[in-house]
Each structure stands twice: as structure tokens, then as C-alpha cells.
Amino acid sequence: MWGGEDIISLAKEVITIADDKNFAPFSPKGGVMDGQSLAAEQVRAVSKWPSRKEQLSILSGQILSVGANLSSQLLSAGSKLASQIKKKSEEEGGEKAGGDTAAE
């Protein structure tokens, strides 16, 4: 058999069919991947690998997680600084307002 989106997807389909009781006499005998021959148990092992789509989604998640972590770290420090500045300005504003009433 050949075809499929990638070799992993094909191996997954072959193993799914082989495990189905309606296709009981069907079983993988082996295969070829990148010029190397595979035994039946190797085809079953290849079917457990992530497919191309799964690999791309894993890679995208890993790339995006770095940016998300960096963004959250930058924003958390900035929000802490902003809250401290706000608190300090409110304290100074309260002292000036309190000082004006005491002088009168």
C-alpha cells in the first residue's frame, strides 16, 4: 500500500484495519520508509508516532508558548510597577490635599 498524507498516517490506517475483526486475515507484513525496509512490528511502532499535522501543532505550540511566557513576564512586571506608581501618586496626592487643609 502507498498513499496517504504522510507515512505515519498510512501506517495508522493499516494498523487500524489490521486490528478490525471484520478484516481478520489482513495484517501488515512490512514496509519501506526512506529506502529502509520495516518489519511488521516496526510498522506498528511507526503508527504510534505523531502524524505530520500533530507534529506541526506540537511545534506551533512550542513556538507560541515561548512568546506567551515572555509576554506574561513582561506584562506582570509592568503591571506591578504601574500599581506601585499609582499607589505612590495617590499617597503624595493625599498628603498635599491634607497639608492644604492643615495650613488653613
BANU-826401 format. One record per residue (C-alpha): x, y, z. Coordinates in steps of 0.001 Angstrom, whole numbers, plus 500000, padded with zeros to 6 digits. Layout:
<nodes>
<node><c1>X</c1><c2>Y</c2><c3>Z</c3></node>
...
</nodes>
This chain:
<nodes>
<node><c1>500000</c1><c2>500000</c2><c3>500000</c3></node>
<node><c1>501088</c1><c2>503553</c2><c3>499459</c3></node>
<node><c1>499496</c1><c2>506940</c2><c3>499670</c3></node>
<node><c1>498106</c1><c2>508966</c2><c3>502487</c3></node>
<node><c1>499119</c1><c2>512348</c2><c3>503764</c3></node>
<node><c1>502378</c1><c2>511013</c2><c3>505167</c3></node>
<node><c1>503918</c1><c2>507660</c2><c3>506064</c3></node>
<node><c1>502675</c1><c2>507886</c2><c3>509646</c3></node>
<node><c1>499048</c1><c2>508401</c2><c3>508586</c3></node>
<node><c1>499320</c1><c2>505444</c2><c3>506238</c3></node>
<node><c1>500797</c1><c2>503232</c2><c3>508968</c3></node>
<node><c1>497994</c1><c2>504291</c2><c3>511344</c3></node>
<node><c1>495349</c1><c2>503338</c2><c3>508769</c3></node>
<node><c1>496996</c1><c2>499978</c2><c3>508085</c3></node>
<node><c1>497146</c1><c2>499147</c2><c3>511797</c3></node>
<node><c1>493535</c1><c2>500303</c2><c3>512304</c3></node>
<node><c1>492382</c1><c2>497966</c2><c3>509530</c3></node>
<node><c1>494569</c1><c2>495133</c2><c3>510829</c3></node>
<node><c1>493066</c1><c2>495482</c2><c3>514331</c3></node>
<node><c1>489488</c1><c2>495441</c2><c3>512992</c3></node>
<node><c1>487908</c1><c2>491989</c2><c3>513369</c3></node>
<node><c1>485998</c1><c2>492401</c2><c3>510077</c3></node>
<node><c1>489339</c1><c2>492316</c2><c3>508252</c3></node>
<node><c1>490773</c1><c2>489427</c2><c3>510282</c3></node>
<node><c1>493026</c1><c2>487919</c2><c3>507608</c3></node>
<node><c1>494562</c1><c2>491333</c2><c3>506856</c3></node>
<node><c1>497858</c1><c2>492103</c2><c3>508581</c3></node>
<node><c1>500903</c1><c2>494169</c2><c3>507716</c3></node>
<node><c1>503883</c1><c2>492129</c2><c3>506527</c3></node>
<node><c1>506344</c1><c2>495009</c2><c3>506458</c3></node>
<node><c1>507069</c1><c2>498220</c2><c3>504656</c3></node>
<node><c1>509635</c1><c2>500628</c2><c3>503334</c3></node>
<node><c1>510408</c1><c2>504057</c2><c3>504754</c3></node>
<node><c1>513123</c1><c2>506269</c2><c3>503275</c3></node>
<node><c1>514626</c1><c2>503282</c2><c3>501496</c3></node>
<node><c1>514847</c1><c2>501143</c2><c3>504629</c3></node>
<node><c1>512744</c1><c2>498032</c2><c3>504999</c3></node>
<node><c1>510435</c1><c2>497723</c2><c3>508005</c3></node>
<node><c1>509246</c1><c2>494560</c2><c3>509682</c3></node>
<node><c1>505597</c1><c2>494188</c2><c3>510735</c3></node>
<node><c1>506340</c1><c2>495188</c2><c3>514324</c3></node>
<node><c1>508216</c1><c2>498266</c2><c3>513083</c3></node>
<node><c1>505149</c1><c2>499310</c2><c3>511071</c3></node>
<node><c1>503121</c1><c2>499051</c2><c3>514289</c3></node>
<node><c1>505740</c1><c2>501178</c2><c3>516111</c3></node>
<node><c1>505692</c1><c2>503807</c2><c3>513335</c3></node>
<node><c1>501905</c1><c2>504012</c2><c3>513614</c3></node>
<node><c1>502318</c1><c2>505297</c2><c3>517191</c3></node>
<node><c1>504423</c1><c2>508275</c2><c3>516102</c3></node>
<node><c1>502714</c1><c2>511669</c2><c3>515733</c3></node>
<node><c1>501499</c1><c2>512438</c2><c3>512223</c3></node>
<node><c1>502623</c1><c2>515462</c2><c3>510227</c3></node>
<node><c1>499655</c1><c2>517528</c2><c3>511433</c3></node>
<node><c1>500296</c1><c2>516522</c2><c3>515035</c3></node>
<node><c1>503987</c1><c2>517387</c2><c3>514703</c3></node>
<node><c1>503152</c1><c2>520806</c2><c3>513251</c3></node>
<node><c1>500696</c1><c2>521538</c2><c3>516056</c3></node>
<node><c1>503261</c1><c2>520484</c2><c3>518680</c3></node>
<node><c1>505872</c1><c2>522715</c2><c3>517036</c3></node>
<node><c1>503455</c1><c2>525659</c2><c3>516828</c3></node>
<node><c1>502568</c1><c2>525244</c2><c3>520486</c3></node>
<node><c1>506214</c1><c2>525204</c2><c3>521485</c3></node>
<node><c1>506977</c1><c2>528314</c2><c3>519450</c3></node>
<node><c1>503947</c1><c2>530218</c2><c3>520741</c3></node>
<node><c1>504479</c1><c2>529200</c2><c3>524365</c3></node>
<node><c1>507835</c1><c2>530980</c2><c3>524476</c3></node>
<node><c1>506246</c1><c2>534224</c2><c3>523288</c3></node>
<node><c1>503310</c1><c2>533838</c2><c3>525675</c3></node>
<node><c1>505647</c1><c2>533247</c2><c3>528619</c3></node>
<node><c1>507794</c1><c2>536247</c2><c3>527685</c3></node>
<node><c1>504729</c1><c2>538437</c2><c3>527247</c3></node>
<node><c1>503251</c1><c2>537432</c2><c3>530594</c3></node>
<node><c1>506560</c1><c2>538038</c2><c3>532360</c3></node>
<node><c1>506947</c1><c2>541484</c2><c3>530798</c3></node>
<node><c1>503343</c1><c2>542433</c2><c3>531487</c3></node>
<node><c1>503407</c1><c2>541228</c2><c3>535093</c3></node>
<node><c1>506462</c1><c2>543340</c2><c3>535904</c3></node>
<node><c1>504929</c1><c2>546329</c2><c3>534142</c3></node>
<node><c1>501616</c1><c2>545977</c2><c3>535962</c3></node>
<node><c1>503400</c1><c2>545719</c2><c3>539322</c3></node>
<node><c1>505388</c1><c2>548847</c2><c3>538540</c3></node>
<node><c1>502271</c1><c2>550688</c2><c3>537377</c3></node>
<node><c1>500370</c1><c2>549771</c2><c3>540548</c3></node>
<node><c1>503280</c1><c2>550930</c2><c3>542718</c3></node>
<node><c1>503464</c1><c2>554248</c2><c3>540842</c3></node>
<node><c1>499708</c1><c2>554702</c2><c3>541179</c3></node>
<node><c1>499826</c1><c2>553935</c2><c3>544897</c3></node>
<node><c1>502735</c1><c2>556353</c2><c3>545407</c3></node>
<node><c1>500988</c1><c2>559119</c2><c3>543472</c3></node>
<node><c1>497798</c1><c2>558604</c2><c3>545496</c3></node>
<node><c1>499807</c1><c2>558824</c2><c3>548729</c3></node>
<node><c1>501507</c1><c2>562041</c2><c3>547599</c3></node>
<node><c1>498194</c1><c2>563454</c2><c3>546365</c3></node>
<node><c1>496572</c1><c2>562713</c2><c3>549729</c3></node>
<node><c1>499426</c1><c2>564404</c2><c3>551626</c3></node>
<node><c1>499156</c1><c2>567561</c2><c3>549513</c3></node>
<node><c1>495404</c1><c2>567732</c2><c3>549980</c3></node>
<node><c1>495784</c1><c2>567079</c2><c3>553720</c3></node>
<node><c1>498597</c1><c2>569645</c2><c3>554006</c3></node>
<node><c1>496493</c1><c2>572372</c2><c3>552377</c3></node>
<node><c1>493645</c1><c2>571906</c2><c3>554862</c3></node>
<node><c1>496043</c1><c2>571962</c2><c3>557823</c3></node>
<node><c1>497575</c1><c2>575257</c2><c3>556678</c3></node>
<node><c1>494191</c1><c2>576963</c2><c3>556509</c3></node>
</nodes>
